[in-house]
């Protein structure tokens, strides 16, 4: 889920007149962490996304918990926006179920193929290609490690055993008016 959030925020921030970020806001009963808060500074649209991988199933308790959490966010997001000096014309709350699992929710559910209907088409293309790229990279880099039995000290996770010396550099993204493409990494030493 975190990679999906980061890809969505990164792509939205490349669009003119959009600002996207993760936020923590006060809600009834505590605080809520927003997966993606996006504001269009021209139109005044404010979007809140709850990002889920969206494969597998959600039981009734999980569905209810998601909707209750989004309900608390909906009740508080206007005051939070005003505290930041924003004056949103509209506020919409969505669920991004990236791989497409849907359920009966009080909130609209988008997936990797429909998310672009909220933004310019390049957002959907970028998010889809970025996630495809990540899945391929993870599968090729760690496929064997993830299939083999984990043999580590008690309390150690598989992530503690990853080789820190691996070349972490990946491709950059070039955005155009028609979408986005991966290009060779441009690093300044």
Secondary structure, DSSP 8 states (H G I E B T S, - for coil): -HHHHHHHHHHHHTSTTEEEEEEEEEETTEEEEEEEEEEETTT-EEEEEEEE---S---HHHHHHHHHHHHHHHHHHHHHHHHTT---SEEEEEEEETT------SSEEE-TTTGGGGS-HHHHHHHHHHHHHHHHHHHHHHHHHHHS-----TT--GGGGS-TTS-----EEEEETTEEEEE------
